Amino acid sequence: MEILKAVGLKKYYSTDAYEVRALDDVTLSVEDREFLAIVGTSGSGKTAPV
């Protein structure tokens, strides 16, 4: 059974010089009893501002 679904996620970071597409049309689903971890180096954007 699907307990979480996200479709078409996008997150872009921009500066005067360039644009970083951290997420670009990402789709994700998590099934019941699946384990999910979000990992990355410090400062890589794992925490989003509320």
Secondary structure, DSSP 8 states (H G I E B T S, - for coil): -EEEEEEEEEEEEE-SS-EEEEEEEEEEEEETT--------TTSS-S---
